[in-house]
Amino acid sequence: MQFLRNITWWLTGLSTLVVFTLVVLLSEILAGQFWEVPRSAIICVYAGIALGFLNKVSILRLGETLVHEIGHAQMAALTLGQVAFIRVERDTSGVTYHSRRRGFGRLTTAVVSLFGPISSSVVFVITARLVASELTAYWAIGLGIFVALILVTTIRNLWGWATGIVLLGLLYIVLEASGYIAPQLLGTTNLVTTNNLLVNVILAVTAFNVGSALKYSFQFRVPRNPNSDEYKFSKALFLPGSLGGTLIIVIQLALIWIGLGYLFGWASVLEIGRII
């Protein structure tokens, strides 16, 4: 099982990096496939980020916690470590149990620590690009495969499984609404309306996770807990804690800006067009 777990995390981590690289650096591959993202979807993004940042209902952070821990596990596997399991608790705390190989210790610590806090922003960038290119069904398929493999090989508690199963159900509905599979649960007469609604929901949820991650990063931008990601990241790079924590926030904000650029159809992140 450990071998299967290692392969699963290595493949999901590599796939995420490849897709992200294609999205950010080689986006001309999808040139001409942009569609005008509805204004309602843009409003959902803004509202999702704001609500995630202001949210005080802890259980609503379970999704972001799962994405956070998946980010740690992917980078741990890609740096040739071994991922044992992930726990996501009802109080929205989470932990990824992994071991690492000798060599490149500080660099490994920095990368693994960084990819927890920024994972929601990475997911937002990928989601925004695929939605803007009308490739939502492929987004759902890829994410569904990842979640299913992770549930089988790594998740070890009820709340982690509950979060994953709810997510798989939502992804199935996305596939029906996009027309990729024949509708079984949805009516056939309003698929376009349903698809637009689900696009709004997808963007709102990913944006909500981004807002939750930002809130966490702002709260702990001056790390004092030696077990916190910000503390480990700063120490690994020989940075003052406050500088390391602030750098993580800057990376998150840069990724959000890139994602917004895809949704708005900007020529580049430096050529700002419409913002609503």
N, C-alpha and C positions, 0 to 999 in steps of 0.2 A: 504493500500500500504506500510506503514512503517513496518508492521509486515512481509510482504513478502520480503521487502528490508533487514530487519534484518536477516531473515532466509537465504536469498541468500548469504549475505556476511559472515555469520557465517559458512555456509557449504563450500563456496569456500575457506575461510581461513583455515578451518579444513582440507579440502582435500589437499590443498597445503602443509600444515605441515606434513600430513601423508605421502604423496608421497615423499616429500623431505627426511623425516626420513627413509623411505624404501630405497630410492636411496642411501643415504650416509651411513647409519648404517647397513642395511640389504641387501647390494647389492649381497650377495651370493645367494639370491633367484633367481637371473637371471643368475647365473653362467653358462657358456657354450654357452650363446646366443650372445656373442660378435661377431661382424664381423669386418673385417679390414676396417676401415673408409678410403675412398679414400684420397690420398694425396691432391687432389684438394680441398676437404672439409676442411682439416687442414689449407691449405693456405688461404681459405676463412675466417676461424676463425681469423687467425693472421691479415689479411687485414681488416676485419670488426672491430676488436678492435682498430687498428691503425687509420682507417678512422673515427670511431666514436669519438675518442679522439681528432683528428685534425679538425673535422667538424666545419665549420663556417656558414653553411646554417641552419638557425634556424628551418625551417619547418620539416627538417629531424629528429628532436628530438621529434616529436609528439608521436611516438611509445614509446619511453623511458619515456616520461612524463606520458603517460597513465599507463604504468606498475608501475611507481613510485607511482602514486596516488592510484592504486589498492592495492599496498603493504600497504599503510597507512590504507586504508579502511578495509582490511582483519584483520589487527591487532587490529584496533579499535573495530571491531565486536567480535573478539575472547576475548577481554578484557571486554566484556559485554557492550560496548558502542553502540550508535545508529548512523548509517551512514545516513546522509540526502541526499547528492548528491555529484557528482564529476564534476568538470569543467576542461576541457582542452582547452586552448586558442591557437589562431593562432601563438602567439609569443612564444609558447611552455611553457608558465607558466601554472601551474595547482594548484588546491586546492581541498582538501577533507573536506567537512563540516560534522563534527561529534560531538557528545556529549559523555561524558564518565561518568561512575558511580563513586560514591565516594568510597574511599578506594584504597590502592596501587597506589596512584596518581603518585608518581615519577617513579615507575616501569612501569606503564602504559604509561606514557609520553616517557620513554626511548625506550620501545619496539615499539610503534607506530612511533616514530621519526626515529628509526633505519631502519625499514623495508621499508621505502620509498627508500632511497639511495641504499640498497642492493638487492632490488627486482629483478632488471635485472640480477644480478649475480646468484640469486636463480633460476630464470627461465633458465639461461644458464646451470647450473648444471643438472637440471631435463631434459632439452632438450638433452644435451650431452649424458646422460646415456641412454635415450630411443632411441636415434638415434643409438648409439653404440650397442644396443640390437635389432636393426631392429624392433622397436616398434613405428615407426614414426606415423602410422595411429592412434594409441591410444593417442599419444601426441596431434594430431590434433583434435580428438573427445573431449578430456577433455578440451582443450583450447577453442574450439568452443562453448561448453556448458557454460563455464564460461563467455565468451565474450557476448553471447546472453543474458544471465540472467542479466549481468551488464548493458547492453544497455537498456533493458526494465525497470529495476527498479531504475537505479541510474544516468545514463548520462543525462545531462540537457542542452547540447548545441551542435551546428552544428558540430564543429570540433571534438568533442568527438565521435559523431555518425559516421562521415565520416571515422575517423580512425578505428573504430570498424567494420564497414561494409567492408572496404577494407581488413581488417584482416580476416573476415569470408569468403570472396571470395577466398583468398589465401589458407585458410585451406581446403576449398572444393576441390580445385585443388590438394592439397596434398593427400587427400583421394582417388581421382581418380588415381593419379600417383602411389600410394602405392598398388593399386589393391584391396583396401578394398571395393570400390563400382564400379559398371560398368561405364567405361568411357563414358561421354557424350560430354565433351568439348575437351578432349585430344584424339589423335589418338591411336589406339590399337597396332600399330606396334613398337613403340619406347617407351613403358612404362618404361622399365628399364633405358634407357638413361634419360627420363624425371624425373624419381624418383631420380636418382643420382643428376640431376641438381637442383631439389627442395630441396634435403638434403643440397646441397651447399648453396642455398639461405636461408634456415631456419637457418643454423648455422651462415651464414654471418650476417643476420638481428639481431639475438639474440646477436651475438658478437658486432655488431655495437651499440646496446643499452647498452651493458656493457661498451664499450669505452666512450659513451656519459655520462653515469653515473659516470665513473671514472673522466672524465674531470670536471664535476660539483663538485665532491667531492674534487678534488685537488684545484679548484678555491676557495672553501669555507671551506677549512680545518682549517682556523683560523676564526671562525664565529664572525661576529659583529652584524648581524641582529637578534634581539630577536625572530623573527618568523621563522628563518631557522631551518631545522632539526638538523643540527650539534650543534647549540646553545642549543636547547631544550634537545637533547641527553646528551650533556656535563653537563648541569645544573642539569638534573635529577639524574645523577650519581655522582654529586659533583666533576666533573673533570674540569681541565682547558680547555678552549675552543679548544686550539690547540691540546691537547691530545685526546679529544673526537673526533675531526675531523679526526685526524690521525688514531684512532682506527677503525673508519668506513672504511677508505681506506684499512687498513690491513685485515679486514673481507672480503671486496670485493675481494682483491687479493687472499686470501685463497680459496674463493669459485671458482674463475676462475681457480686456480691451480687444484682443485678437478675435475672440469669439463674437463680440458685438460687431466687429468689422465684417465678419462673414454674414451675419444676419442682415446687416444694412446694405451689403453689397458694395462696400468701399473698395476702391481700386487697390489700396494698401492701408495698413494701420496708420500711416502718416498722412493719408489723404482723406480727411474726415468729410463725410457727406451728411446725409440726414441722420438724425439721432432719435427719431420717433416715427 
